[in-house]
Amino acid sequence: MDKQQRLQEWMARITDFKSSGLTMSAWCQAHGRTIHQLKYWLRKMNEPSSSTSSPSKWVPLAIHSPSEEFISSSSSLTVRVGHVGIEVQAGFNPNLLREIVKALDLSC
């Protein structure tokens, strides 16, 4: 197995681990891996100089119960990135939104 194949395999394993909801110990036991291997690859995937194409970024997501205001104004959506909120209305320009999100990403 070459380096790129091993990297792809571990990227898939890390994704599986993070989505499993299991502890490191339980995931490793279920998949025949050691905690040391998992910790090594978790560190490797989070290194800024890692050779991965684009490491995942996990962001918190707050879900609120629908209010009357939200239900009555279903033609708009507010996207929050950090402390900044962007209101997106029906018929928005997706290219403009993409550029705004890129600008926010660069400034954070």
C-alpha positions in Angstrom: 0.0 0.0 0.0 1.5 3.3 -1.0 1.5 6.5 1.1 -1.4 8.1 -0.7 -3.6 5.0 -0.3 -2.8 4.8 3.4 -3.6 8.5 3.8 -7.0 8.0 2.0 -7.8 5.0 4.1 -7.1 6.8 7.4 -9.0 9.9 6.2 -12.0 7.6 5.8 -11.4 6.0 9.2 -11.1 9.4 10.9 -14.4 10.4 9.3 -16.0 7.2 10.5 -14.6 7.6 14.0 -15.9 11.2 14.3 -19.4 10.4 13.0 -19.6 7.2 15.1 -20.1 8.9 18.5 -18.0 6.2 20.1 -15.1 6.8 22.4 -11.6 6.3 21.0 -11.3 3.0 22.9 -14.6 1.6 21.8 -14.0 2.6 18.1 -10.5 1.1 18.1 -11.8 -2.1 19.6 -14.6 -2.4 17.1 -12.2 -1.7 14.1 -9.2 -3.7 15.2 -7.0 -0.5 15.6 -4.9 0.7 18.6 -5.6 4.0 20.3 -2.0 5.0 19.5 -2.7 4.6 15.7 -5.9 6.6 16.0 -4.3 9.4 18.0 -1.3 9.6 15.5 -3.6 10.0 12.5 -5.9 12.5 14.3 -2.8 14.6 15.0 -1.5 14.1 11.4 -4.8 15.2 9.9 -4.9 18.3 12.0 -1.4 19.5 11.2 -1.4 22.7 9.1 1.4 21.3 6.9 -0.4 18.0 6.4 -0.6 16.7 2.8 -4.3 16.2 3.0 -6.3 18.1 0.3 -8.6 19.9 2.8 -8.8 18.9 6.4 -12.3 19.1 7.9 -13.2 22.0 10.2 -15.8 21.3 12.8 -18.0 24.2 13.8 -20.7 24.3 16.5 -24.3 24.3 15.2 -27.1 25.7 17.4 -30.6 24.5 16.6 -33.5 26.5 18.0 -37.1 25.5 18.0 -39.1 27.2 15.3 -40.8 30.4 16.4 -43.8 32.2 14.9 -41.4 34.8 13.4 -39.4 32.1 11.6 -42.6 30.3 10.3 -44.1 33.5 9.1 -41.0 34.7 7.3 -40.0 31.5 5.6 -38.7 33.4 2.6 -35.4 34.3 4.4 -32.7 32.5 6.3 -30.0 33.9 8.6 -26.6 32.2 8.4 -24.3 32.9 11.3 -20.5 32.6 11.0 -19.0 33.4 14.4 -20.5 36.6 15.6 -21.5 37.7 12.1 -25.0 37.0 10.7 -26.0 37.0 7.1 -29.6 37.2 6.1 -30.3 35.3 2.9 -33.6 35.9 1.2 -35.5 34.0 -1.5 -33.9 34.7 -4.9 -30.4 35.5 -3.4 -27.3 35.5 -5.6 -25.4 32.3 -4.7 -22.1 33.7 -6.1 -22.3 36.8 -3.9 -23.0 34.6 -0.9 -20.0 32.4 -1.8 -17.8 35.5 -2.0 -19.0 36.9 1.3 -18.4 33.6 3.1 -14.9 33.4 1.6 -14.1 36.9 2.8 -15.4 36.0 6.3 -13.3 32.9 6.3 -10.1 34.9 5.4 -10.8 37.4 8.1 -11.4 34.9 10.9 
